[in-house]
Amino acid sequence: MTTTPPTAFTLPRPVGAVLGRLPAWPGSLLLVTALNAALARQLPQGVKDILQGKRLAIRVRDARLAFDFCWDGRRFVPSRPQAEPDLAIRANAQDFWLLAQRRQDPDTLFFNRRLVMEGDTELGLVVKNALDALELPVFDAQAWAPRAVLGRLAPGGLGRRSGRAHDAARR
């Protein structure tokens, strides 16, 4: 991880205005699906117990997007938007992107006031410490490019493959 944050980028206001008009439910459903795939099985039981019934929110400031969810005892589930969740984490899209790619440390973003936690600070520390302790894959955007996804789904892939993918397929 880098020690100094990259130059801050903020989505243009018209983009945020359009994104802010999207319904919240589908985004929250996508987020909890990703959280369940990446985190749910790895969370220690003590953390799961603390999360039980807590209302959590991710707020992407510049995109004007809000994702509300909670832990139901077995998995993360989307919830109705909450005016005051137990814990809200706010940052711009770029900062969440950098965190997902593990190119930026949450403490650095926090101390540079680019990442804000509001609400139950003890819960925020539990969440942060639990995430720091987990072995999480680095989010690689290229792995989710349409060609890469289709290549994984279709036996034999689509068209020409890159050298590494082709070599792996021959083994």
C-alpha positions in Angstrom: 0.0 0.0 0.0 1.1 3.5 -0.6 1.7 5.8 2.3 0.5 9.0 0.7 -2.8 9.2 -1.1 -2.8 9.7 -4.9 -4.2 13.0 -6.1 -7.8 13.1 -5.2 -10.3 12.7 -7.9 -14.0 13.6 -7.6 -16.6 12.5 -10.0 -18.1 15.5 -11.9 -21.3 16.9 -10.4 -23.5 16.0 -13.4 -22.3 12.3 -13.1 -23.2 12.3 -9.4 -26.5 13.9 -10.1 -27.4 11.1 -12.6 -26.1 8.4 -10.3 -27.9 9.8 -7.3 -31.2 9.3 -9.1 -30.7 5.5 -9.3 -32.8 3.4 -6.9 -31.0 2.3 -3.8 -32.1 -1.3 -3.5 -30.3 -2.8 -6.6 -27.0 -1.2 -5.5 -27.4 -2.5 -2.0 -28.2 -5.9 -3.2 -25.1 -6.0 -5.4 -22.9 -4.7 -2.6 -24.1 -7.4 -0.1 -23.7 -10.1 -2.7 -20.0 -9.0 -3.1 -19.6 -8.7 0.7 -21.0 -12.2 1.3 -18.8 -13.7 -1.4 -15.6 -12.0 -0.1 -16.2 -11.6 3.6 -19.0 -13.5 5.2 -17.3 -16.9 5.7 -14.1 -15.3 6.9 -15.6 -13.1 9.7 -14.8 -14.4 13.2 -17.8 -15.3 15.2 -17.2 -12.5 17.7 -17.4 -9.9 14.9 -20.6 -11.6 13.5 -22.1 -11.3 17.0 -21.3 -7.6 17.2 -22.7 -7.0 13.7 -25.9 -8.8 14.5 -28.8 -6.4 13.9 -26.6 -3.4 13.3 -27.6 -1.0 10.4 -24.6 -0.3 8.2 -24.2 2.1 5.3 -21.7 2.9 2.7 -22.1 6.4 1.3 -20.2 7.4 -1.9 -20.2 11.2 -1.6 -19.3 12.3 -5.1 -21.5 9.6 -6.8 -24.4 10.4 -4.4 -24.9 6.7 -3.9 -26.0 5.1 -0.7 -25.9 1.4 0.2 -27.7 0.3 3.3 -27.4 -3.2 4.7 -27.2 -5.3 7.9 -25.9 -8.6 9.2 -28.8 -11.1 9.8 -26.7 -13.7 11.7 -25.8 -15.6 8.6 -25.1 -13.1 5.9 -25.2 -9.4 4.9 -28.7 -8.4 3.6 -29.8 -5.1 2.0 -32.0 -2.9 4.1 -34.1 0.1 3.6 -32.2 3.4 3.6 -31.7 4.7 7.1 -31.4 8.3 8.1 -29.1 7.4 10.9 -27.5 3.9 10.6 -25.4 2.5 13.4 -22.3 3.0 11.3 -21.9 5.0 8.1 -18.7 5.0 6.1 -18.3 7.9 3.7 -15.7 8.5 1.0 -15.5 9.4 -2.7 -15.7 6.7 -5.4 -11.9 6.9 -6.0 -11.1 6.3 -2.4 -13.4 3.2 -2.1 -11.8 2.0 -5.4 -8.3 2.4 -3.9 -9.3 0.6 -0.8 -10.8 -2.3 -2.8 -7.6 -2.6 -4.8 -5.5 -2.4 -1.6 -3.6 0.5 -3.1 -4.5 2.7 -0.1 -4.6 2.2 3.6 -7.9 3.2 5.4 -6.0 4.9 8.2 -4.2 7.2 5.8 -7.5 8.1 4.1 -9.1 8.6 7.5 -6.3 10.9 8.8 -6.5 12.9 5.5 -10.2 13.3 6.0 -11.0 11.4 2.8 -12.7 8.5 4.7 -15.2 9.3 7.4 -16.9 7.0 9.8 -20.0 8.3 11.5 -22.1 6.7 14.2 -20.9 4.0 16.6 -17.1 4.5 16.6 -16.6 1.2 18.5 -18.4 -0.6 15.8 -16.3 1.2 13.2 -13.1 0.1 14.9 -14.4 -3.5 15.1 -15.2 -3.5 11.3 -11.9 -1.9 10.4 -9.8 -4.2 12.5 -11.7 -7.3 11.2 -11.1 -6.2 7.6 -7.4 -5.6 8.3 -7.1 -9.1 9.8 -8.7 -10.9 6.9 -6.9 -12.3 3.9 -8.9 -10.5 1.2 -8.2 -10.7 -2.5 -7.1 -7.5 -4.2 -9.9 -6.4 -6.5 -8.6 -6.6 -10.0 -10.8 -4.7 -12.4 -9.3 -6.4 -15.4 -10.6 -9.7 -14.1 -14.1 -8.3 -14.5 -13.7 -6.9 -18.0 -16.4 -8.4 -20.3 -13.9 -10.4 -22.3 -12.4 -11.9 -19.1 -15.8 -12.8 -17.7 -17.0 -14.4 -20.9 -13.7 -16.2 -21.2 -14.3 -17.8 -17.8 -17.9 -18.7 -18.5 -17.6 -20.1 -22.0 -15.7 -23.4 -22.4 -12.9 -22.6 -24.9 -13.4 -18.9 -24.4 -14.2 -16.3 -27.0 -11.9 -15.7 -30.0 -8.2 -15.4 -29.3 -7.0 -15.6 -25.8 -4.0 -13.8 -24.2 -0.9 -15.9 -24.0 -1.2 -16.7 -20.3 -4.9 -17.6 -20.6 -4.1 -19.8 -23.6 -1.2 -21.5 -22.0 -3.3 -22.2 -18.8 -6.1 -23.6 -20.9 -3.7 -26.0 -22.6 -2.5 -27.5 -19.3 
